[in-house]
Amino acid sequence: MLATLVLLQPDPFLVREVLRIVVTGVVFLAIGTPLAVAFGRRIARGGSPKDSDPRALQAMDARLARIEQAVEAIAVEVERVAEGQRYATKLQAEQAKRAALPEGRP
């Protein structure tokens, strides 16, 4: 008996899909594995070194205090600018009223 060998042409769409899935998996493993290992080591150590260093916590507290002071100063300045804008708008409205009145009436 003679065996005939039939070669089938693969579907190009199917080949692209399989290739896309394989490449995605390889990229996921190449990026995800080191991240997972690093995260596991961090958990095994008991957190980050910054969390246990009192000097780092004091520095962070001081920095947050400076940020809070800066935000408060900005809020005061914004309020001053807004008050000036309200005053200028009030003056413009009064001038527009005076201009709309006839000349003989105050």
C-alpha angles and dihedrals in degrees: 000000000000118000116212119211115216116198114209120207111230118236107256092215091053092048091052092049093050091046091049091051093048094048091047091051093049092049091047091051093044092053101030100048097060090044092051092048092049092047091049092051091049091052091047091053090053102249136317122321091240090065093060099040110095092198091057090049091050091049090050091050091050091048092050090050090053091048090050091051091049092050091050091050091050090050091053092050092048090052090051091051091048091050090051090049091051091050093049091048091050091051091049091050091050091049091049090051091050091048091051094053120087114262096250096056125073 
